[in-house]
């Protein structure tokens, strides 16, 4: 399985490089965002030119009355880093480096009093050290992208609130990546070529895939009733855990990072954001501990949704 994953990843990276090289022939100033075009028109150069990487940071501020069962700063942070890496942009941590920018995204959520609506505000910017023209020895840490950082406002109902937050993060990250790529065509091409080299490829492995057969929903302490899932629903609710560079990710739950805990015949993968866990019976130990047919399920997936829970029981593939 691991060989197939690595082969697929290699071909995927090759395809990415081919696509990017094709883009090199077609990207013009029209590839920039509106704000970046103004930057180029006024000053003749992009503030993103020459950045060797960025340090992303998501700040999420849900106010009183806002309930977000699945979305946290960690899940949004992971989404931002994913978009940056897909674009070939280095994700770094040292913002004291003059060649590194702080890509910050701040999101606030307020509930509208008396209505099932929420006001969402988002501010996105890249900050780094900059010098004053009147005295280049005077340095300050300030926003340099976009040219005019402007808060973005949205209004959403409860049913689509979490999806809106994911869309904001993804779309704003893509906007930044587009401007960065247009400003650093040669540097990004070299970065993508480096990624394809075998010695620089991150090792990726699917360590678990489970197909649920039973779903149990418990709402606010009520007694749950097992629901037998159809084949289509079983595929829709499948559980996948991936290991990348010695870290585990809940792939089918927005790539939330997991911590692995071993206890006897069980391995439990616990979400770092508290959203739930997956418990698995070791396949080899199952043969020893149980007779055939005694244990119809060999894993459970437990999701926490506020004070309600969803549990899936199924079999591994």
C-alpha positions in Angstrom: 0.0 0.0 0.0 2.8 2.4 1.0 4.5 1.9 -2.4 1.3 2.7 -4.2 0.8 5.9 -2.2 4.4 7.1 -2.8 4.1 6.3 -6.5 0.8 8.2 -6.7 2.3 11.1 -4.9 5.4 11.2 -7.2 3.2 11.2 -10.2 1.0 13.9 -8.6 4.0 16.1 -8.0 5.2 15.6 -11.5 1.8 16.6 -12.8 1.9 19.7 -10.5 5.3 20.7 -11.9 4.1 20.2 -15.5 1.0 22.4 -14.8 3.1 25.0 -13.1 5.7 25.1 -15.9 2.8 25.6 -18.3 1.6 28.5 -16.1 5.0 30.1 -16.4 4.3 30.8 -20.0 0.9 32.4 -19.4 1.0 34.2 -16.1 1.0 38.0 -16.6 0.2 41.0 -14.4 -3.5 39.9 -14.8 -2.6 37.0 -12.5 -2.3 39.4 -9.6 -5.2 40.4 -7.3 -6.7 43.9 -7.7 -4.8 45.1 -4.6 -1.5 43.7 -6.0 -2.0 45.4 -9.3 -2.3 48.7 -7.5 0.9 47.9 -5.6 2.7 47.3 -8.9 1.2 50.4 -10.6 2.3 52.7 -7.7 5.6 51.2 -6.7 6.7 49.0 -9.6 7.5 45.9 -7.5 5.5 43.4 -5.4 6.2 43.3 -1.6 6.1 39.5 -1.9 9.1 39.4 -4.2 12.0 37.5 -2.7 10.2 36.1 0.3 11.7 32.7 1.1 8.7 31.5 3.0 5.9 32.5 5.3 4.8 31.8 8.9 1.0 31.3 8.8 -1.2 32.1 11.9 -4.9 31.8 12.2 -6.7 33.6 15.1 -10.3 32.6 15.6 -12.5 34.6 18.0 -16.1 33.1 18.4 -18.0 35.4 20.7 -20.7 34.4 23.3 -23.4 32.1 21.9 -21.3 30.8 19.0 -21.0 27.0 18.8 -18.4 25.5 16.5 -18.4 21.7 17.0 -15.9 20.8 14.2 -14.0 24.0 13.3 -11.2 25.2 15.5 -8.1 27.3 15.1 -6.1 24.1 14.6 -8.3 22.9 11.7 -8.2 26.3 10.0 -4.5 26.5 10.6 -4.0 23.1 8.9 -6.1 24.2 5.9 -4.0 27.4 5.4 -0.7 25.4 5.6 -2.1 22.8 3.2 -2.8 25.5 0.6 0.6 27.1 1.0 2.4 23.7 0.6 0.3 22.8 -2.4 1.5 26.1 -4.0 5.1 25.2 -3.2 5.5 28.0 -0.6 7.7 27.1 2.4 5.9 27.1 5.7 8.3 28.4 8.3 8.2 29.4 12.0 10.8 32.1 12.5 9.2 35.5 11.9 12.5 37.3 13.0 14.1 36.4 9.7 13.9 39.4 7.4 13.1 37.1 4.5 10.1 35.5 6.1 6.6 37.1 6.4 3.8 36.5 9.0 0.7 35.5 7.1 -2.0 36.2 9.6 -5.8 35.6 9.3 -8.0 36.9 12.1 -11.7 35.8 12.1 -14.4 37.1 14.6 -17.9 35.6 14.9 -20.8 37.4 16.6 -24.3 35.9 17.0 -27.1 38.2 16.0 -29.4 38.7 19.0 -32.7 36.9 18.6 -32.0 35.5 15.2 -30.2 32.2 14.0 -27.7 34.4 12.1 -24.0 35.2 12.6 -21.9 38.1 11.6 -18.4 37.0 10.5 -15.5 39.4 10.0 -12.1 38.5 8.6 -8.9 40.4 8.2 -6.0 38.9 6.2 -2.5 40.3 5.9 1.2 39.6 5.5 3.5 41.4 7.9 7.3 41.6 8.0 10.1 43.9 8.9 10.2 47.1 6.8 12.6 50.2 6.8 11.7 53.8 6.6 12.7 55.8 3.5 13.9 58.7 5.5 16.2 56.5 7.6 16.8 52.9 6.5 18.2 52.0 9.9 14.7 52.5 11.4 12.9 49.1 11.2 9.3 48.4 12.0 7.1 45.3 11.8 4.1 46.2 9.6 1.6 44.9 7.1 3.0 44.8 3.6 0.3 42.8 1.8 -2.3 43.5 0.5 -1.7 47.2 -0.2 -4.9 48.2 1.7 -5.8 45.5 4.2 -9.6 45.8 4.4 -11.8 43.7 6.8 -14.2 41.4 5.0 -17.8 41.0 6.4 -20.2 38.1 5.9 -23.5 37.0 7.3 -24.4 33.3 7.6 -27.0 31.0 9.2 -26.0 28.3 11.7 -26.3 25.5 9.1 -23.6 26.9 6.9 -21.4 28.8 9.4 -18.6 26.2 9.7 -18.5 25.8 5.9 -18.3 29.5 5.5 -15.3 29.6 7.8 -13.5 26.9 5.8 -14.3 28.7 2.6 -12.9 32.0 3.9 -9.6 30.4 4.9 -9.3 28.5 1.7 -10.2 31.3 -0.7 -8.0 33.9 1.1 -5.1 31.5 1.2 -5.4 30.9 -2.5 -5.5 34.6 -3.2 -2.3 35.1 -1.3 -0.7 32.1 -3.0 -1.7 33.4 -6.5 0.0 36.8 -5.7 3.1 35.1 -4.3 3.5 32.8 -7.3 3.1 35.6 -9.8 5.8 37.6 -7.9 8.2 34.7 -7.5 7.8 32.6 -10.6 11.4 31.4 -10.9 11.8 30.8 -7.1 8.6 28.8 -6.9 9.5 26.7 -10.0 12.8 25.7 -8.3 11.0 24.9 -5.1 8.6 22.5 -6.9 11.5 20.9 -8.7 13.1 20.3 -5.3 9.9 18.7 -3.9 10.1 16.1 -6.7 13.5 14.9 -5.7 13.2 11.6 -3.7 15.3 12.8 -0.8 13.0 15.8 -0.2 9.6 14.0 -0.4 7.6 13.6 2.8 6.8 10.0 3.5 3.0 9.5 3.5 1.2 6.3 4.5 -2.5 5.4 5.0 -2.3 3.6 8.3 -6.0 2.9 8.7 -9.2 2.8 6.7 -12.5 1.7 8.3 -16.0 1.2 6.9 -18.8 1.9 9.4 -21.8 -0.4 9.7 -23.6 1.1 12.7 -24.3 4.7 13.6 -25.5 5.8 17.0 -26.5 9.5 17.7 -26.9 10.7 21.3 -28.3 14.2 21.7 -27.8 15.9 25.0 -27.9 12.7 27.1 -30.8 11.0 25.3 -30.6 7.3 24.7 -29.2 6.5 21.3 -30.7 4.0 18.8 -28.3 2.1 16.6 -28.9 2.8 12.9 -27.7 0.2 10.3 -26.0 2.1 7.5 -26.6 1.3 3.8 -23.7 0.6 1.6 -23.7 4.1 0.2 -23.8 5.6 3.7 -21.0 3.3 4.8 -18.8 4.6 2.0 -19.8 8.2 2.7 -18.9 7.9 6.4 -15.7 5.9 6.0 -12.8 6.7 8.4 -9.2 7.2 7.1 -6.1 8.0 9.2 -2.8 9.1 7.4 0.7 9.3 8.7 3.0 12.0 7.3 6.5 12.6 8.7 5.7 10.8 11.9 2.5 12.7 12.5 -1.0 11.3 12.3 -4.0 13.0 10.6 -7.7 12.3 10.6 -8.0 12.5 6.8 -11.8 12.2 6.6 -12.3 14.8 9.4 -10.6 17.9 7.8 -7.1 16.5 8.4 -7.2 17.2 12.1 -3.9 16.1 13.8 -4.1 13.0 16.0 -2.1 11.7 18.9 -1.6 7.9 19.0 -2.0 6.1 22.3 -1.3 2.3 22.7 -3.1 0.3 25.4 -3.2 -3.4 25.3 -4.8 -4.6 22.1 -6.2 -1.2 21.4 -4.7 1.8 19.6 -6.6 5.1 20.2 -6.0 8.1 17.9 -7.1 11.2 19.8 -7.9 14.5 18.0 -5.7 17.4 19.3 -8.7 19.8 19.0 -10.9 17.6 21.2 -13.3 16.7 18.4 -13.2 13.0 19.1 -11.1 9.9 18.7 -10.8 6.6 16.8 -10.1 3.3 18.6 -8.8 0.3 16.7 -8.3 -3.3 17.7 -4.8 -4.5 16.5 -5.5 -6.9 13.7 -3.0 -9.5 14.9 -4.1 -9.3 18.5 -7.8 -9.6 17.4 -7.0 -13.1 16.1 -5.6 -14.1 19.5 -8.1 -12.3 21.8 -11.3 -13.2 20.0 -12.9 -16.2 18.3 -14.1 -15.7 14.8 -17.6 -14.1 15.0 -17.2 -13.0 18.6 -16.2 -9.4 17.7 -18.1 -8.2 14.6 -16.5 -4.8 14.7 -12.8 -3.9 15.1 -13.0 -0.1 15.4 -15.1 2.7 16.6 -15.1 6.4 15.6 -16.4 8.8 18.3 -17.3 12.4 17.4 -18.1 15.1 19.9 -20.6 17.8 18.7 -21.2 20.1 21.5 -22.9 18.0 24.2 -24.1 15.5 21.6 -22.1 12.6 20.2 -22.0 10.4 17.1 -20.4 6.9 17.2 -19.6 4.7 14.3 -18.8 1.0 14.6 -17.3 -0.9 11.7 -14.6 -3.0 10.2 -11.2 -2.1 8.9 -10.2 -2.6 5.3 
